[in-house]
Amino acid sequence: MVTRGQLRAAVLLGLAGLALSAISWAAPGVAAAARTGPLGQTVCPAPRSFNSLPLFARVKKADDVMVDSNGNVWVSNVGGHEVTELSPAGTVVHVFADRQNPEGMVQLSSSTMALANQRSDQVVVLDTTTGASKLWVQLTPNGLGVDGIGMEPGMLLLPDAAQGNLDTVPLPPFSGGPVTIATGLCRPVDATPVGDGTLLVSVENPPGLDRVNPVTGTVTPAAHFASTDDVVVRTGIAYVADNGGGTMSAITLSSGTVSTLVTGVKAAQGLAMRADGTFLVVDEKSGDIRVAMGC
């Protein structure tokens, strides 16, 4: 005899199976994130060589990369003084000139982005329809200027690469200037929130990836690399473009386990996640932007 409790359990298990199947069909990246191994450890795919990954686009001397809310992809070219907008399919939509060595980008609204200009060591607000820019934050020049930038709710995360600090700046309507929340980072080049109140900062020097408590200013190593460029966090896993090792790697933040996902990137620079959970990995030397899977 099947009891009411047994019947209810069977229905719930069936519904859970259908839900997981739907997730797998609709978003392979999300389904991959849901897979776990023994004792709940995240399962990561085997490493793949960069050249074996699907090619999304090729932009000469591509550096940083950003995916906007429409799925369009923005690519900065530092040496070529350009910012390129690509469609979700990888075709060129716009090319804007920027003589101040454009680097990191974050979207502010449907028609604006914050853009780091390394040459002038400043962040500008770029109109993504016209290419016009307006000064937002001027940092103190001291050698090579600002590189990547990040965002958390209400705040721009601004790695002050020249001073070795991490700053925050209120998002528009521009209600204040930079506030330093951590020092002694050597050369920080990107930052992103973890989701527990702390921040991850990629640095172009050992340990490669730092964790910052913005309340206390405490800085601790999150992983060990020679030099990283961009960092992205999804569901407790940090993904980094490891320029020093020529890889894209995943760090399970709860355990510190490092998994290499992509090898053979000659100049690993930009890294961005798309809505389907896949990642765009940039090789500045070849200009290739290729598609990688996460854990």
Protein Blocks (a to p, Z undefined) as FASTA:
>chain_A
ZZfklmmmmmmmmmmmmmmmmmmmmmmmlmmmmpccehhiacddddddfklpccfbdceh
iabdcddfkopacdddfknopacdddfkopafbdcddfkopabdddfblmbccdddfklo
paddddfknopacdfbdcddehjadfbdcddehiacdddfknopacdddddehiaccddf
behklpacbdcdfhlopacdddfbdehiacddfknopacdfbdcfbdcbdcdeehiacdd
dfknopacdddfknopacdfbghiabacbdcddfkopacdddfknopacddddZZ
